[in-house]
Amino acid sequence: MASMTRYRIDQMLSRHGYCSRGESRGWLKAGRVTVSGEKAKNPADKVLLADLRIDGEPIDHPEGILVMLHKPAGLVCSREEREGPNVYSLLPERWSRRNPPITSVGRLDKETTGLLLITDRGELVQRWTSPRHKVTKRYEVVSDQDLDPDLVPLFASGTLRLPDDADPCLPANLVLTGVRTAYLDLVEGRYHQVRRMFAGQGFRVTSLHRSQFGALELGDLPLGQWRAVTEESI
């Protein structure tokens, strides 16, 4: 149901990343903003979001952004320029100017590919990254050597400790799918956790791909592309 709350035009332009509140008057003067088909005159006017158009288009994701991105290798989830190109470069530039800006739900390291959720809703980030909520993530793993079947009960035991971590990892479900391939289901998201779990047992992960987040599967979404998803699909 569309919200019946009225908002200032300049506030909505700024909140959704179109321009700053100070720049909004210029947008109105240029005729880029309309309300119910009429050119907006005063940036302080309060209007319904459903009636607002920017360059003839409705407000982009007015209730918040939630998209699934197929992350390629070579991109980071940080905005620190010194860390290199980031995943946000694959998304509309305006989304990073929203208030709050978009961020990833957890992170995938630079060389890991696969399913990455992007949102500007902080409560979703907290909900889906907390181990308390036990959201399962599936990772497809390729090892540099033949995998030992004894890894299966070890990872499931809840006793495996990572170097420098005081608490053991929560039980994880490892399924060997080939001599050097497997998938691992985790409900945690510690720093480089999958790679460190295998490395601690003498195996180097040469390829890592996240194919599932909760009930959401990456499916046939092309590399580097994104699509909108709903909370209910996670």
PENOR-V470363 format. One line per field, one symbol per residue. burial: b if it has 24 or more other C-alpha atoms within 12 Angstrom, else e. Layout:
# PENOR-V470363
burial->???
This chain:
# PENOR-V470363
burial->eeeeeeebbbbbbbbbbbbebeebbebbeeebbbbeeeebbbbeeebebbbbbbeeebbbbbebbbbbbbbbbebbbeeeeeeeebbbbbbeebbbebbebbbbbbbbbbbbbbbbbbbbbeebbeebbeeeeebbbbbbbbbeeebbeebbebbbeeebbbeeeeeebbbbbbbbeeebbbbbbbbbbbebbbbbbbeebebebebbbbbbbbebbbeeeeebbbbbbebeeb
